[in-house]
Amino acid sequence: MKLRSEFLSHRNGGEAFIIPADGAKFSGLVRGNRTLGDVADLIKDDTNEQAIITAMREKYDAPAGVIERDVKKALEILREIGALDEH
């Protein structure tokens, strides 16, 4: 999976933003936390859910299941707006 080229990600402090560019069917702005920003950074290159979870585990010390749940939620949001290319 990869972030579609019609979407941009931006960070401002502890907030992350997913912004549609020309050609995106979604119009609006997605505002999220640091996890959304980390996931967006990781999907700038082609990857998969397990690789994202592994990278997040290396970065954060969180109780079992928390990282998995948060990554799944971030990917769900990105799917809902059509921001993921899941060839």
Secondary structure, DSSP 8 states (H G I E B T S, - for coil): -EE-TTEEEEEETTEEEEEE-TT-S--S-EEE-HHHHHHHHHTTSS--HHHHHHHHHHH----TTHHHHHHHHHHHHHHHTT-EE--
